[in-house]
Each structure stands twice: as structure tokens, then as C-alpha cells.
Amino acid sequence: MAATATSVAVPAAIDRKAVIQRYATYVILLGLVVWLSANLINSPSQFFSAGMVGLNLGMLYALIALGYTLVYGIIELINFAHGDLFMLGALFSGFLLTTVMGQEHSDFLGIVLLLVTIVGTMLFCGGINVTLEFVAYRRLRRAPKLAPLITAVGMSFVLQFIGLKWNGSTPKQWPSVLPEGSFGIGDFQVDYSLLAVIGVTVPVLLLLRWVITSTRQGKAMRAVAQDQDAARLMGVNVNRTISFTFLIGGALAGTAGVMYQQVVGTTAYNLGYQLGLIAFVSAVLGGIGNISGAVLGGILIGLIQGFNDGLPYGFGQKWSQSVVFAILILLMVFKPEGLLGRPTTEKV
């Protein structure tokens, strides 16, 4: 009898939990739609402007989040130094473009030198990331997960110290070579800087997707992510594949650093802490380890932040990070694997 009662009670409890999760999701989505609709009706132009700012932020978050999700997807390491790598990328791009090349104005030559700066910064950040993997993480692959995690925190402090010595303790202003101003679409204004960010980010993301899905090295990355030992038996060079992954992640952080430095025009030694943390939230929101999820999470977080900061019915900028983390906590409660992630089970 007791066995019969147990077999009936467990499915009922599971069904009740699923129903509660489903209705809670509907309530959250309904509240979000009502909030956005009220703001859109109240001030369409402000709604559009806030959306443009959010999309701009979201593109940068997506570039940084991809670095987190690539590394986690292949060796299950949360690389806390990745945000500080982005900070160094922003510093290096300002140094290379303004100090070394002496370009401070927006003209054709400035755009050409900006493209050169993007390539140089991608190589710079990619090289640092590969060096970190070789020096700090490679020997800890078979160690308990806490060891590489603590090492990543330590590497974060090292990079932040380099940024402090390079940038100084106060924020530094840099000139931008991007065209200033905006153009109108009806009653709405679109900044040229947003077009520049989209023009750089979208081709980079498409190139990354092609590398992972259509090249031999991309297949090796997917094989190593599934099972390193099996991939090694099939002839895959695991060390080289993991280094290549760190190289791509660093290059993406460098690209994000260049665009942030050009759009915002300010660098600081602690820049990577705040933006890196939000980018990490984006990766978790989309489903860490999932490339499409990282892009989706970054854009969603950027839009939420933009709407919260810029709409008349919002919590305002001072509550921006609280809103972002509240959404992450809600998602972790109802869908812990993220929006596009797959549920996993822990072995006991």
C-alpha cells in the first residue's frame, strides 16, 4: 500500500511544480508586456531611443559573453579574468589608435586605422588569453573544479593590477574616430555609433558561427567539448584545440574593448569587473556553453538595461544592476539551465 501511495504522489508533485512554473512564467511575461506597452504608449520616441541604447549595450555584452561561454563549453571553467581582458583590450585600442598612430579625428583614414586597431587588439587579447591558459589553467585540468576557479580569480586580479598601472586610478578619456551625430527615421533618431557597433559585431559573430559549424577546427572544438579523452583517441590535438578556443574568446573580448572605447570614450582599470559580471550574467541567462544563448542573453540584458534606464516608467539607472540580477535569479528558479541551455544531471 505504501509503495502504491508513493508511486501516485510523486508524479502529482512533479505535475504541480510544472504547472506552477508555467503559470509563473506567464505572469512574468505578462507583466513585462504591460510595462513595455505602457511606456510605448506614453512616449514612443523615448521608447525607441532607449531600445537603441539597449541594443548597443547588448551587442557589446554578447561579444564578451561569447568568451565566457566558449571557455566554459570546452573545459567547464568560469574564466573570471575574461572581463579584465576586455578592459585591457579597451586600453590597448586607445593606446594604439591615439598614442601610437596619432589618429583623433573622424575621417576616412580614421576608419581605416580603426580597422587596423581592431585586428591588432584581437591579436593582443587573444595572445594574452592563450598565455593565461598555458601558464595558469592547463596544469589544472584534472584538478578539482575549485582550483582553476580560484586561479581564474587570481588572474583577474593580476590583469586588473596591470590595468591600474597602465590607465591610472582615475578614468581616462579617449577621442573617437567614429562619425558623430545621428540620422532620422521618421520621428526617431539613430546614432551612427550604433551602426558602427552593428557593422563590426554582426560579421564577427557570423564568422565565429562559420568557424565552429563548418571548419575542421570547429568540429575539433565540439569533439573536445563532448569528451576530451574520446577526442584524443580520434586524433584531435586537445591542447591545441583548447588554446584555439582561448584565442577566439580573447579576440572577441578585444573586439568588444575597441568598440566600447570608441563608443563610450572612457577607460578605467575596474571596467572589466562591472561589464564582465553583466556579460557573465548574459551567458548564464542564455544558457552557458550555448553560443546562440550567449548572443540572445547579451542582447536581452542590454535591452532590459536600456529600457530600465531610459523609460519614464522604470526603476532608473541606480537600480539597473539590481534589475538585471533579479531577472537572473527568477530565471534560475524557474529555468536553471538558461533560455537555450539543456538540463543536466549531476552524477552521485
LOTOR-121947 format. One record per residue (C-alpha): x, y, z; residue number from 1. Coordinates in pm, 1 decimal. Example, Ala and Ser with C-alpha at 12.3 -4.5 7.8 and 13.67 -1.06 7.14 Angstrom:
BEGIN
@px=1230.0 | py=-450.0 | pz=780.0 | seq=1
@px=1367.0 | py=-106.0 | pz=714.0 | seq=2
% end
This chain:
BEGIN
@px=0.0 | py=0.0 | pz=0.0 | seq=1
@px=278.3 | py=238.1 | pz=95.1 | seq=2
@px=453.9 | py=165.6 | pz=-234.1 | seq=3
@px=131.0 | py=237.1 | pz=-425.2 | seq=4
@px=79.7 | py=569.6 | pz=-244.5 | seq=5
@px=436.9 | py=677.4 | pz=-324.2 | seq=6
@px=405.2 | py=590.6 | pz=-692.6 | seq=7
@px=94.6 | py=810.6 | pz=-721.5 | seq=8
@px=218.7 | py=1104.0 | pz=-509.1 | seq=9
@px=549.7 | py=1166.8 | pz=-692.8 | seq=10
@px=406.0 | py=1232.7 | pz=-1043.8 | seq=11
@px=136.0 | py=1453.4 | pz=-889.0 | seq=12
@px=403.5 | py=1662.9 | pz=-713.3 | seq=13
@px=603.3 | py=1692.0 | pz=-1034.8 | seq=14
@px=293.6 | py=1798.5 | pz=-1229.8 | seq=15
@px=204.2 | py=2056.2 | pz=-965.3 | seq=16
@px=557.6 | py=2202.3 | pz=-979.9 | seq=17
@px=549.0 | py=2218.1 | pz=-1360.3 | seq=18
@px=211.0 | py=2392.0 | pz=-1356.5 | seq=19
@px=331.6 | py=2648.9 | pz=-1100.3 | seq=20
@px=644.9 | py=2715.8 | pz=-1309.5 | seq=21
@px=439.7 | py=2755.2 | pz=-1626.1 | seq=22
@px=191.0 | py=2999.1 | pz=-1471.3 | seq=23
@px=469.4 | py=3195.0 | pz=-1300.2 | seq=24
@px=641.4 | py=3231.8 | pz=-1639.1 | seq=25
@px=315.2 | py=3356.7 | pz=-1793.1 | seq=26
@px=269.9 | py=3611.7 | pz=-1512.3 | seq=27
@px=627.4 | py=3743.9 | pz=-1555.2 | seq=28
@px=591.6 | py=3770.0 | pz=-1933.6 | seq=29
@px=250.8 | py=3940.6 | pz=-1896.2 | seq=30
@px=397.1 | py=4195.0 | pz=-1652.4 | seq=31
@px=684.1 | py=4262.4 | pz=-1894.9 | seq=32
@px=443.8 | py=4318.2 | pz=-2187.0 | seq=33
@px=224.1 | py=4553.5 | pz=-1980.9 | seq=34
@px=528.8 | py=4755.3 | pz=-1865.9 | seq=35
@px=669.4 | py=4791.7 | pz=-2219.0 | seq=36
@px=328.3 | py=4872.2 | pz=-2367.6 | seq=37
@px=261.4 | py=5146.3 | pz=-2110.9 | seq=38
@px=597.4 | py=5308.4 | pz=-2188.8 | seq=39
@px=549.4 | py=5276.1 | pz=-2564.8 | seq=40
@px=208.0 | py=5445.9 | pz=-2548.8 | seq=41
@px=335.4 | py=5718.2 | pz=-2314.6 | seq=42
@px=644.1 | py=5815.6 | pz=-2516.5 | seq=43
@px=717.1 | py=5628.5 | pz=-2844.2 | seq=44
@px=1030.0 | py=5833.4 | pz=-2925.2 | seq=45
@px=1179.5 | py=5774.0 | pz=-2579.2 | seq=46
@px=1094.6 | py=5404.2 | pz=-2607.8 | seq=47
@px=1276.3 | py=5383.5 | pz=-2942.2 | seq=48
@px=1580.0 | py=5574.5 | pz=-2812.0 | seq=49
@px=1605.3 | py=5351.7 | pz=-2503.2 | seq=50
@px=1580.5 | py=5046.2 | pz=-2727.8 | seq=51
@px=1866.5 | py=5171.8 | pz=-2946.3 | seq=52
@px=2086.2 | py=5229.9 | pz=-2640.9 | seq=53
@px=1995.9 | py=4885.2 | pz=-2509.6 | seq=54
@px=2074.5 | py=4719.1 | pz=-2842.6 | seq=55
@px=2410.8 | py=4895.8 | pz=-2847.6 | seq=56
@px=2491.0 | py=4765.3 | pz=-2498.2 | seq=57
@px=2355.9 | py=4422.1 | pz=-2584.5 | seq=58
@px=2592.1 | py=4381.4 | pz=-2878.7 | seq=59
@px=2892.1 | py=4453.9 | pz=-2655.3 | seq=60
@px=2763.5 | py=4220.1 | pz=-2383.2 | seq=61
@px=2716.0 | py=3945.6 | pz=-2644.0 | seq=62
@px=3078.1 | py=3974.7 | pz=-2761.3 | seq=63
@px=3210.1 | py=3944.9 | pz=-2404.7 | seq=64
@px=2959.9 | py=3672.9 | pz=-2308.4 | seq=65
@px=3075.6 | py=3457.9 | pz=-2600.6 | seq=66
@px=3423.3 | py=3441.6 | pz=-2445.0 | seq=67
@px=3276.9 | py=3312.0 | pz=-2118.4 | seq=68
@px=3054.6 | py=3057.7 | pz=-2288.8 | seq=69
@px=3323.7 | py=2928.4 | pz=-2530.5 | seq=70
@px=3568.6 | py=2853.6 | pz=-2249.6 | seq=71
@px=3300.6 | py=2704.8 | pz=-2023.2 | seq=72
@px=3166.5 | py=2495.5 | pz=-2309.5 | seq=73
@px=3501.3 | py=2330.2 | pz=-2376.3 | seq=74
@px=3663.0 | py=2288.4 | pz=-2029.3 | seq=75
@px=3376.7 | py=2391.1 | pz=-1793.6 | seq=76
@px=3581.5 | py=2678.2 | pz=-1647.5 | seq=77
@px=3427.9 | py=3012.3 | pz=-1549.9 | seq=78
@px=3713.1 | py=3237.3 | pz=-1658.2 | seq=79
@px=3671.9 | py=3532.8 | pz=-1420.7 | seq=80
@px=3972.3 | py=3703.4 | pz=-1585.3 | seq=81
@px=3776.5 | py=3746.0 | pz=-1908.3 | seq=82
@px=3615.6 | py=4077.3 | pz=-1804.2 | seq=83
@px=3957.0 | py=4222.1 | pz=-1719.6 | seq=84
@px=4086.3 | py=4103.2 | pz=-2055.1 | seq=85
@px=3811.5 | py=4315.1 | pz=-2212.9 | seq=86
@px=3933.4 | py=4609.6 | pz=-2002.5 | seq=87
@px=4290.6 | py=4563.4 | pz=-2129.7 | seq=88
@px=4154.3 | py=4545.5 | pz=-2484.9 | seq=89
@px=3985.4 | py=4883.7 | pz=-2441.7 | seq=90
@px=4309.0 | py=5030.9 | pz=-2301.4 | seq=91
@px=4527.1 | py=4882.6 | pz=-2574.5 | seq=92
@px=4297.9 | py=5006.4 | pz=-2852.7 | seq=93
@px=4306.9 | py=5363.6 | pz=-2718.7 | seq=94
@px=4685.2 | py=5345.0 | pz=-2682.5 | seq=95
@px=4736.8 | py=5200.7 | pz=-3032.6 | seq=96
@px=4495.7 | py=5428.9 | pz=-3220.1 | seq=97
@px=4553.0 | py=5757.4 | pz=-3035.5 | seq=98
@px=4904.4 | py=5741.9 | pz=-2891.2 | seq=99
@px=5087.4 | py=5526.9 | pz=-3147.7 | seq=100
@px=4900.5 | py=5615.7 | pz=-3468.9 | seq=101
@px=4806.5 | py=5968.2 | pz=-3357.0 | seq=102
@px=4454.2 | py=5947.9 | pz=-3502.2 | seq=103
@px=4197.9 | py=6162.7 | pz=-3316.4 | seq=104
@px=3951.0 | py=6267.3 | pz=-3587.5 | seq=105
@px=3668.4 | py=6105.7 | pz=-3776.1 | seq=106
@px=3761.6 | py=6073.3 | pz=-4142.4 | seq=107
@px=3837.8 | py=5800.8 | pz=-4397.7 | seq=108
@px=4190.3 | py=5746.8 | pz=-4263.8 | seq=109
@px=4046.2 | py=5719.0 | pz=-3911.6 | seq=110
@px=3812.0 | py=5436.8 | pz=-4018.8 | seq=111
@px=4098.7 | py=5251.4 | pz=-4189.2 | seq=112
@px=4318.2 | py=5285.4 | pz=-3880.7 | seq=113
@px=4025.7 | py=5174.6 | pz=-3662.9 | seq=114
@px=4003.9 | py=4850.7 | pz=-3862.3 | seq=115
@px=4379.2 | py=4802.9 | pz=-3814.3 | seq=116
@px=4329.6 | py=4868.3 | pz=-3441.9 | seq=117
@px=4054.6 | py=4607.1 | pz=-3421.6 | seq=118
@px=4280.2 | py=4342.5 | pz=-3576.8 | seq=119
@px=4573.4 | py=4443.2 | pz=-3354.0 | seq=120
@px=4359.9 | py=4437.8 | pz=-3038.6 | seq=121
@px=4212.0 | py=4098.4 | pz=-3127.5 | seq=122
@px=4565.4 | py=3957.4 | pz=-3159.4 | seq=123
@px=4675.3 | py=4129.9 | pz=-2836.9 | seq=124
@px=4386.0 | py=3997.6 | pz=-2626.4 | seq=125
@px=4391.7 | py=3657.6 | pz=-2795.3 | seq=126
@px=4763.2 | py=3625.6 | pz=-2716.8 | seq=127
@px=4708.5 | py=3715.3 | pz=-2350.6 | seq=128
@px=4424.4 | py=3464.7 | pz=-2320.8 | seq=129
@px=4631.2 | py=3183.7 | pz=-2476.0 | seq=130
@px=4917.8 | py=3269.4 | pz=-2240.4 | seq=131
@px=4683.9 | py=3254.1 | pz=-1938.5 | seq=132
@px=4557.4 | py=2915.1 | pz=-2049.3 | seq=133
@px=4911.1 | py=2779.6 | pz=-2095.4 | seq=134
@px=5057.9 | py=2924.4 | pz=-1773.5 | seq=135
@px=4767.9 | py=2908.5 | pz=-1528.3 | seq=136
@px=4492.3 | py=2672.1 | pz=-1640.7 | seq=137
@px=4647.7 | py=2384.8 | pz=-1841.4 | seq=138
@px=4807.3 | py=2208.8 | pz=-1545.3 | seq=139
@px=4479.7 | py=2225.2 | pz=-1350.3 | seq=140
@px=4252.7 | py=2049.3 | pz=-1599.4 | seq=141
@px=4243.5 | py=1729.0 | pz=-1394.2 | seq=142
@px=4235.9 | py=1913.9 | pz=-1061.3 | seq=143
@px=3916.4 | py=1966.0 | pz=-856.3 | seq=144
@px=3699.9 | py=2240.1 | pz=-1010.2 | seq=145
@px=3767.1 | py=2478.0 | pz=-721.7 | seq=146
@px=4139.7 | py=2500.8 | pz=-809.9 | seq=147
@px=4106.3 | py=2650.2 | pz=-1162.4 | seq=148
@px=3819.3 | py=2867.7 | pz=-1036.5 | seq=149
@px=4039.6 | py=3025.2 | pz=-769.6 | seq=150
@px=4321.6 | py=3055.4 | pz=-1024.1 | seq=151
@px=4088.6 | py=3245.3 | pz=-1258.1 | seq=152
@px=4005.6 | py=3487.1 | pz=-975.3 | seq=153
@px=4378.8 | py=3534.1 | pz=-916.9 | seq=154
@px=4442.3 | py=3600.5 | pz=-1286.9 | seq=155
@px=4159.9 | py=3856.3 | pz=-1275.8 | seq=156
@px=4343.4 | py=4049.5 | pz=-1002.6 | seq=157
@px=4670.6 | py=4029.0 | pz=-1199.0 | seq=158
@px=4513.6 | py=4175.6 | pz=-1513.0 | seq=159
@px=4334.4 | py=4439.6 | pz=-1306.3 | seq=160
@px=4666.5 | py=4541.4 | pz=-1149.2 | seq=161
@px=4820.1 | py=4577.6 | pz=-1497.1 | seq=162
@px=4522.6 | py=4794.3 | pz=-1594.8 | seq=163
@px=4570.8 | py=5006.8 | pz=-1281.0 | seq=164
@px=4936.4 | py=5071.7 | pz=-1363.6 | seq=165
@px=4859.8 | py=5138.5 | pz=-1731.3 | seq=166
@px=4545.2 | py=5350.2 | pz=-1703.1 | seq=167
@px=4591.2 | py=5501.4 | pz=-1357.5 | seq=168
@px=4340.1 | py=5503.4 | pz=-1075.1 | seq=169
@px=4105.2 | py=5756.3 | pz=-1238.9 | seq=170
@px=3904.7 | py=5712.5 | pz=-1561.6 | seq=171
@px=4084.5 | py=5824.5 | pz=-1878.9 | seq=172
@px=3915.4 | py=5996.7 | pz=-2173.5 | seq=173
@px=3994.7 | py=5899.4 | pz=-2535.2 | seq=174
@px=3894.1 | py=6064.5 | pz=-2864.0 | seq=175
@px=3671.9 | py=5868.2 | pz=-3102.1 | seq=176
@px=3714.5 | py=5828.7 | pz=-3476.9 | seq=177
@px=3353.2 | py=5717.5 | pz=-3525.3 | seq=178
@px=3122.1 | py=5965.5 | pz=-3701.2 | seq=179
@px=2930.2 | py=6183.0 | pz=-3454.9 | seq=180
@px=2560.2 | py=6262.7 | pz=-3469.5 | seq=181
@px=2258.7 | py=6066.7 | pz=-3587.3 | seq=182
@px=2010.7 | py=6033.2 | pz=-3871.9 | seq=183
@px=1633.4 | py=6030.4 | pz=-3858.8 | seq=184
@px=1382.6 | py=5757.9 | pz=-3942.0 | seq=185
@px=1052.5 | py=5940.3 | pz=-3919.1 | seq=186
@px=1040.7 | py=6091.7 | pz=-3572.1 | seq=187
@px=1319.0 | py=5867.8 | pz=-3439.6 | seq=188
@px=1693.3 | py=5927.4 | pz=-3430.1 | seq=189
@px=1955.5 | py=5653.5 | pz=-3477.0 | seq=190
@px=2314.6 | py=5722.3 | pz=-3369.4 | seq=191
@px=2591.2 | py=5646.8 | pz=-3620.1 | seq=192
@px=2781.0 | py=5475.7 | pz=-3337.6 | seq=193
@px=2508.6 | py=5209.8 | pz=-3319.3 | seq=194
@px=2555.0 | py=5134.3 | pz=-3688.9 | seq=195
@px=2930.5 | py=5105.9 | pz=-3631.2 | seq=196
@px=2881.9 | py=4858.9 | pz=-3344.8 | seq=197
@px=2636.5 | py=4651.7 | pz=-3550.1 | seq=198
@px=2865.3 | py=4673.2 | pz=-3855.5 | seq=199
@px=3153.9 | py=4523.7 | pz=-3656.0 | seq=200
@px=2967.0 | py=4285.4 | pz=-3425.3 | seq=201
@px=2741.3 | py=4105.0 | pz=-3673.9 | seq=202
@px=3019.8 | py=3999.7 | pz=-3918.6 | seq=203
@px=3234.5 | py=3884.5 | pz=-3624.2 | seq=204
@px=2950.0 | py=3672.1 | pz=-3486.3 | seq=205
@px=2874.1 | py=3524.3 | pz=-3830.5 | seq=206
@px=3244.0 | py=3443.4 | pz=-3878.0 | seq=207
@px=3255.2 | py=3275.2 | pz=-3536.3 | seq=208
@px=2949.9 | py=3065.0 | pz=-3618.3 | seq=209
@px=3102.3 | py=2960.7 | pz=-3951.3 | seq=210
@px=3430.0 | py=2861.4 | pz=-3782.0 | seq=211
@px=3252.8 | py=2647.0 | pz=-3524.1 | seq=212
@px=2996.8 | py=2481.1 | pz=-3752.5 | seq=213
@px=3177.3 | py=2447.9 | pz=-4085.0 | seq=214
@px=3553.4 | py=2413.0 | pz=-4027.2 | seq=215
@px=3774.8 | py=2124.0 | pz=-3918.1 | seq=216
@px=3890.9 | py=2319.6 | pz=-3613.0 | seq=217
@px=3529.8 | py=2390.6 | pz=-3517.1 | seq=218
@px=3449.1 | py=2018.6 | pz=-3530.8 | seq=219
@px=3752.0 | py=1953.3 | pz=-3310.6 | seq=220
@px=3622.8 | py=2210.7 | pz=-3059.8 | seq=221
@px=3284.5 | py=2038.1 | pz=-3043.8 | seq=222
@px=3450.1 | py=1697.9 | pz=-3005.5 | seq=223
@px=3671.5 | py=1817.7 | pz=-2718.1 | seq=224
@px=3370.8 | py=1982.1 | pz=-2552.4 | seq=225
@px=3185.1 | py=1649.0 | pz=-2552.7 | seq=226
@px=3466.2 | py=1418.7 | pz=-2438.3 | seq=227
@px=3836.1 | py=1509.3 | pz=-2427.0 | seq=228
@px=3961.9 | py=1151.9 | pz=-2398.5 | seq=229
@px=3748.9 | py=1027.3 | pz=-2687.9 | seq=230
@px=3854.9 | py=1324.7 | pz=-2899.4 | seq=231
@px=4221.0 | py=1248.0 | pz=-2823.7 | seq=232
@px=4172.3 | py=885.0 | pz=-2930.7 | seq=233
@px=4022.2 | py=1008.3 | pz=-3258.6 | seq=234
@px=4338.9 | py=1208.6 | pz=-3332.7 | seq=235
@px=4229.1 | py=1551.1 | pz=-3213.3 | seq=236
@px=4505.6 | py=1764.2 | pz=-3060.8 | seq=237
@px=4326.5 | py=1860.0 | pz=-2740.3 | seq=238
@px=4582.6 | py=2113.5 | pz=-2617.1 | seq=239
@px=4587.1 | py=2299.0 | pz=-2947.0 | seq=240
@px=4207.3 | py=2296.1 | pz=-2968.4 | seq=241
@px=4166.1 | py=2441.7 | pz=-2619.4 | seq=242
@px=4430.4 | py=2707.7 | pz=-2692.9 | seq=243
@px=4245.1 | py=2795.4 | pz=-3013.4 | seq=244
@px=3925.8 | py=2837.2 | pz=-2811.2 | seq=245
@px=4100.2 | py=3075.7 | pz=-2570.0 | seq=246
@px=4240.3 | py=3262.7 | pz=-2872.2 | seq=247
@px=3890.4 | py=3316.1 | pz=-3014.9 | seq=248
@px=3749.4 | py=3417.6 | pz=-2675.2 | seq=249
@px=4029.3 | py=3670.6 | pz=-2626.6 | seq=250
@px=3980.6 | py=3809.6 | pz=-2978.4 | seq=251
@px=3610.1 | py=3863.0 | pz=-2908.0 | seq=252
@px=3692.7 | py=4042.4 | pz=-2581.8 | seq=253
@px=3937.3 | py=4261.6 | pz=-2775.0 | seq=254
@px=3670.7 | py=4349.2 | pz=-3033.2 | seq=255
@px=3429.2 | py=4444.8 | pz=-2755.9 | seq=256
@px=3703.4 | py=4654.7 | pz=-2591.0 | seq=257
@px=3767.9 | py=4851.0 | pz=-2911.8 | seq=258
@px=3400.4 | py=4926.9 | pz=-2969.0 | seq=259
@px=3344.1 | py=5022.6 | pz=-2603.8 | seq=260
@px=3643.8 | py=5257.8 | pz=-2609.7 | seq=261
@px=3520.6 | py=5420.0 | pz=-2931.7 | seq=262
@px=3153.2 | py=5449.1 | pz=-2832.6 | seq=263
@px=3187.6 | py=5543.5 | pz=-2464.9 | seq=264
@px=3530.1 | py=5711.6 | pz=-2489.8 | seq=265
@px=3634.4 | py=5626.5 | pz=-2133.2 | seq=266
@px=3853.5 | py=5354.2 | pz=-1986.2 | seq=267
@px=3909.1 | py=5255.9 | pz=-1622.7 | seq=268
@px=4110.5 | py=4984.0 | pz=-1453.4 | seq=269
@px=3798.0 | py=4834.0 | pz=-1291.8 | seq=270
@px=3593.3 | py=4842.6 | pz=-1611.8 | seq=271
@px=3610.2 | py=4467.4 | pz=-1654.9 | seq=272
@px=3453.2 | py=4392.6 | pz=-1317.0 | seq=273
@px=3117.5 | py=4554.5 | pz=-1384.5 | seq=274
@px=3079.3 | py=4482.7 | pz=-1755.9 | seq=275
@px=3237.2 | py=4140.5 | pz=-1724.2 | seq=276
@px=2992.2 | py=4049.2 | pz=-1449.9 | seq=277
@px=2693.7 | py=4160.8 | pz=-1658.4 | seq=278
@px=2831.2 | py=3972.9 | pz=-1960.2 | seq=279
@px=2866.0 | py=3662.2 | pz=-1742.9 | seq=280
@px=2501.4 | py=3705.0 | pz=-1638.5 | seq=281
@px=2414.8 | py=3726.3 | pz=-2009.4 | seq=282
@px=2593.2 | py=3396.6 | pz=-2076.4 | seq=283
@px=2409.8 | py=3228.4 | pz=-1786.6 | seq=284
@px=2076.3 | py=3379.6 | pz=-1891.1 | seq=285
@px=2109.4 | py=3240.7 | pz=-2244.0 | seq=286
@px=2243.7 | py=2905.0 | pz=-2122.2 | seq=287
@px=2617.4 | py=2898.4 | pz=-2054.2 | seq=288
@px=2801.2 | py=2683.3 | pz=-2305.9 | seq=289
@px=2549.8 | py=2770.6 | pz=-2578.6 | seq=290
@px=2678.1 | py=3021.8 | pz=-2838.8 | seq=291
@px=2336.4 | py=3133.3 | pz=-2960.7 | seq=292
@px=2227.3 | py=3160.1 | pz=-2597.5 | seq=293
@px=2516.8 | py=3394.2 | pz=-2516.6 | seq=294
@px=2417.3 | py=3627.1 | pz=-2802.9 | seq=295
@px=2049.2 | py=3613.2 | pz=-2705.8 | seq=296
@px=2127.5 | py=3669.4 | pz=-2337.0 | seq=297
@px=2357.4 | py=3963.6 | pz=-2414.4 | seq=298
@px=2101.4 | py=4140.4 | pz=-2631.6 | seq=299
@px=1818.9 | py=4075.1 | pz=-2381.7 | seq=300
@px=2023.2 | py=4206.8 | pz=-2088.5 | seq=301
@px=2124.4 | py=4512.2 | pz=-2292.6 | seq=302
@px=1763.4 | py=4585.4 | pz=-2388.0 | seq=303
@px=1640.6 | py=4538.3 | pz=-2031.8 | seq=304
@px=1911.1 | py=4771.0 | pz=-1902.8 | seq=305
@px=1842.0 | py=5027.4 | pz=-2174.9 | seq=306
@px=1465.0 | py=5024.9 | pz=-2112.9 | seq=307
@px=1506.2 | py=5036.2 | pz=-1734.8 | seq=308
@px=1747.0 | py=5332.6 | pz=-1752.5 | seq=309
@px=1572.4 | py=5531.0 | pz=-2024.4 | seq=310
@px=1196.1 | py=5477.1 | pz=-1996.7 | seq=311
@px=969.6 | py=5706.0 | pz=-1792.2 | seq=312
@px=810.9 | py=5409.4 | pz=-1608.6 | seq=313
@px=1123.6 | py=5231.5 | pz=-1487.6 | seq=314
@px=1336.8 | py=5186.2 | pz=-1178.6 | seq=315
@px=1610.1 | py=5415.3 | pz=-1313.7 | seq=316
@px=1984.3 | py=5379.6 | pz=-1361.0 | seq=317
@px=2067.3 | py=5340.1 | pz=-992.9 | seq=318
@px=1864.0 | py=5016.1 | pz=-984.4 | seq=319
@px=1997.3 | py=4891.2 | pz=-1316.1 | seq=320
@px=2220.5 | py=4611.2 | pz=-1183.9 | seq=321
@px=1960.3 | py=4509.4 | pz=-925.8 | seq=322
@px=1703.8 | py=4462.5 | pz=-1203.0 | seq=323
@px=1949.2 | py=4257.8 | pz=-1412.9 | seq=324
@px=2034.8 | py=4023.0 | pz=-1125.4 | seq=325
@px=1670.3 | py=3997.3 | pz=-1013.1 | seq=326
@px=1582.9 | py=3869.5 | pz=-1361.6 | seq=327
@px=1871.0 | py=3621.9 | pz=-1347.2 | seq=328
@px=1755.5 | py=3491.8 | pz=-1007.4 | seq=329
@px=1398.2 | py=3450.0 | pz=-1133.6 | seq=330
@px=1524.0 | py=3258.2 | pz=-1434.5 | seq=331
@px=1746.6 | py=3035.1 | pz=-1221.9 | seq=332
@px=1447.1 | py=2947.8 | pz=-1005.3 | seq=333
@px=1219.0 | py=2850.7 | pz=-1293.0 | seq=334
@px=1470.2 | py=2751.5 | pz=-1566.7 | seq=335
@px=1816.8 | py=2692.9 | pz=-1417.9 | seq=336
@px=1968.1 | py=2574.6 | pz=-1747.0 | seq=337
@px=1906.1 | py=2915.8 | pz=-1910.2 | seq=338
@px=1687.4 | py=3013.7 | pz=-2205.3 | seq=339
@px=1860.3 | py=2791.2 | pz=-2464.0 | seq=340
@px=2057.1 | py=2559.3 | pz=-2235.1 | seq=341
@px=1995.4 | py=2189.5 | pz=-2187.5 | seq=342
@px=1910.7 | py=2039.0 | pz=-1847.7 | seq=343
@px=2198.7 | py=1838.0 | pz=-1699.4 | seq=344
@px=2213.1 | py=1592.0 | pz=-1413.6 | seq=345
@px=2491.2 | py=1558.1 | pz=-1159.4 | seq=346
@px=2636.0 | py=1211.3 | pz=-1106.4 | seq=347
@px=2646.2 | py=1087.2 | pz=-746.7 | seq=348
% end
